[in-house]
Amino acid sequence: MSTTFQLDTSTSRANPTPQVMKRLTVPKIRQRKQDGVTAELLVMLTAYTARQAQLLDAHCDLLLVGDSLGQVIYGLPSTIPVTLDMMANHAAAVVRGSYHSVVVVDMPFGSYESSPQQAFESAARLLKESGAAAVKLEGGVAMAETAAFLNQRGIPVMGHVGLTPQAVNVLGGYAARGRSDAEADKIVTDAKALDDAGAFAIVVEGVVETIAIDVTKAVSCPTIGIGASAQCDGQVLVTEDMLGMFERVPRFVKRYEDIAGIIEKTVATYAEEVRDRSFPSVEQTYQPKK
């Protein structure tokens, strides 16, 4: 059932008045692809804060609270150290800042791999504490039983195949996957297993384009590409990467803006005005009443 949010008269910067919108649902996302054809391509971006969610929400179908926040927000070397507490807190902020998109939260490394029961406890906690609609987990055949277990117990699952960042130590790096026939076959097999397990969508990351096309044709649920193919049923990027917040980005990222440059220029101007006492001016100071 979709939810209509009423207008909030708050004047807080953190909670500005939103437009009345109906939030999309997991079934609506899955229904975008019928008989192998996607009626409308899915737009997904990462979000980690309430304000970021507010800015992205109207333009996206899904907001992913990715474990990439470990690197983007916390400056960690990989996603491996990310905790359930981190994911729950940031997901709650994104839910508070959004009114339209389906909010999906990554299950962090070590929170779901040992058993379906462990995965259920972790996923249930994430959804209860944040209000997110679904979880995302990495892995294919090995995680199919877990995905089915969660789905059967009311927790929608988004899958993730190809380059799986949580397995970076096993993979030996972040190189594209699917360059050998055996690797390509495994990726397609992994995607089919997740589809059969009831995944409502599957992220296909860092794979040779032909493999992404094969996966998209092989599964009944939508595929969301990142470093994959324009022929996927949708796309996702790390928001900070596409906005140009970092100098180094993966090859598959298109930098739509140089936000880092804008910030640096703006801060330099502020620092100059503070030092020459031109800020604050009369417009920014309080004067005695006459």
N, C-alpha and C positions, 0 to 999 in steps of 0.2 A: 504494500500500500504506500503510495506517495504521500509526502508530508508537506503541508502548506505552512510556511512560517509567517507569522504576523509581524507587522511593522514594530520596530523597537524605537521608542522615542529618546533613547539614551543619546547624550551628546558627547560621550566618551570617545576619545580618539581610537581606543582599542575596540570599541563596539559601536561603530557608526550605524545609522539607520540603513538597513538593507532593503532591497526591492523584494516584494512578495514573489517568491518563486517556489515551484514544486521541485523537490529534490528527486533526481533520477534514482532508479532502483537497480539492483543487480539483475533481475529478470529483464528489465528494459535494455540493459547493456548487452546481455546475451542475445536478445531478440534482434539486435542490429544485424546479425548474420543469420540468414535463413536460406536453406538449400545451397549453401556454399557461397552466397552473395551477400555483401554488406551494403545495406541501404544507405547508411551514412557513416563515414569514417570516424573512428573514435579519437578524441584528443585527450591526452593525458600528460600532466606535468607533475613534478615533485613539489611538495609544499611541506614546510616544517614549522611555520608560525601562523598565528591567527591573521596577522596583517597580510602576509604573503597569500594566504588562502583567499582573503577578501579581494585581492587584486586579480587573482587567477580564476576565481570560481565561475564567473559568468561566461568565460570563454572555453571552459573545459567540460568534458563529460566525466572524467575521473581525476581525482587528486591522489597521488601516491605519497604517503608518508614513508619515504624510502630509508633503508638503513644507511644509505649514502650520507645521511646527516652526520654520521660518524666523522667523515672527512670534511664535509661542507661546513658543518656547524662547530664541531669539536676539534678539528684539526688532527684527527687520528690518522694513522698510516693506511688503514683499511677498514672494512666494515666489521671485521671479526670482534673487536672489543665492545661493540654496541650492545646495550642491555635492554631488557624488557621495560625497565623504568624509563629509560630514554624514549623508547618507542611509544609507550603509553602516554607520557606527558606531552610529547610533540603532536601525537595524533589527536589528543583532546583539544589542543589549541587549534589545529586545523579544522576540526569539526565545528568548533565555536565560530570560526571565521568563514564558514561556508554554508550555503543554503541551497545549492543546486547540484553540485557534483557528488558522485559516489566516492566516498573516502575509503581508500584501501591502505592498510598498514602492513609493512614488512614484518615478518617474524624474524627476529635476530638469530644469528648463529648460536647454536647450542640450546635453543628453546623449543625445538620440535623434532630433532632428528632421531632421538633414541627410541621413541615409541609413539604410536597414535595417541595414547593416553596423555603423554607429556605434551604433545602438540595441542590436544584439546584444552588442557589446563592453561597453557600459555595463550592460546588464541582466545579462549573465553575471557581471560583476564584483560587482554588488549581491548576487546570489543566492549566489555562492561565498563572499563575505566575511561575509555575514550569516546564511545558512541560511534565509532567507525562502523562501516557496513560490511567489510570483508577483510581477509588477511591474504597476504601473498607469501608463498614459500618457494624456495629454489629446489630444483631436482626433478627428474622425470620418473622413470620406472620405479626407482627406489622410494619415491615419495607418493606413488599412486595410491597405495593402501591408506596412507595417512590422509591424503586429500579426500578420499571417499569417506573415511571415518568422520572427518570434520563436516563434510557436506551433509552426511546423513544425520548429523546432530545439530543442524541449523546454523553452521558457520560457512558462509560462502568462501570459496578458495579461488584465488588467481594463481596460475602456475607460472613457472619461469624456467626456460630451457636455453641451451646454447652456452654462451659465456655466463657462468654463474659466479659472481664475485666472492661469495662466501666460500667457494672451493678454490680460491686463488692459490693456496699453498699446494693443493693437489695438481692443479692445472699448470702451475709453474709460471703464471703471469696472466696478463689480460689480452693475449693475442686472440684474433678471430678464430672461431671454431668452425669445423665442417670442411676442412681443406682435404681430408682423406675420405675415401668412400666409407670406411668403417665408422668414422666420426660422423659423417653426414647421416648414415643410416641410424646411428644411435640417437641423434637429435630428433629425427622424425619419429622414431619409436617412442622416445620419451614424451613427445607432445601428444601422440595418440593415447598413451597410457593415462596422461592427465585428463585428456578429453573424456575418455571412457570413465574416469573416476568422478566426473561431474564438475571439473573446473569451468567457471563461467567465462574465463578469458585466459590467454597465455601470453606472457611476455617472451619475445624471441630476441635475444641479445647477442650482438657481436658474432654473427654468422655470415657465411658466404651467401650472397643474394639468392642464388638458385635454391639453397636449402630453405631459406625463409619462405620462398614461394611454394616449395613442396609442402612445408609444414602447414601453411595457410590453406592449401587445397585439401590436406589430409584430415583436418580437424573440423568439427561442427561448430565449435565456439570461436569467437573472434581472436585473432592474433594481434598483438601490439608490438610493433618493431622498435628496436633501438639499436642502431648499427646493423640493420637487417635489410629491409626492402620497402620501397614505396608501395609494393603490392600487398603488404600486410593490411589488416583490417583497421589499423590505427597506428599511432606513433606516440612515443614518450621520450622525454629528455629530462635531464636534471636541469631545473630552472636556472640555477646559477651559472651553469655552463652555457646555455643558450643566450643568456643575458650578457655574457662577457665579464663575469665576476672573477674569472681565473685566467691566467696567461696560458696555462697548459690544459688542453682539453683533448679528448679522444678524437680520432679522425672523423668519426661519424657525426660529430656535433657541428651544427651551423650556428655561428655566433650572430644573433640578430641585432645586438647592440653592444656598445662598449660601456657598460654601467660602471665598471671599475675605473675607467678613465674619467667618467663624469664625476664620480665620487671624489677622486683625487683632486681634480680641478676645483671642485666646489670647496673642499676642505682647505685647499691652499689659499683660496680667496678669503675664506673665513679667518684663517690664521693671520693673514696679512692685515685684515681689518681690525682684528683684536689688538695686534701689536702697534698699529698706528692710531689706535683709539677712535677709529671711524665707526666701530661697532662696540656697544650699542649707540644708536643715534637717538634723536628726540622721539622718533616714531616708536622706538622699542623701550622707552623708559617712562616711568610714572612721574607726573608733575603735581606740585601742590595745587589744591583747589583754590580758585580765585575767590 
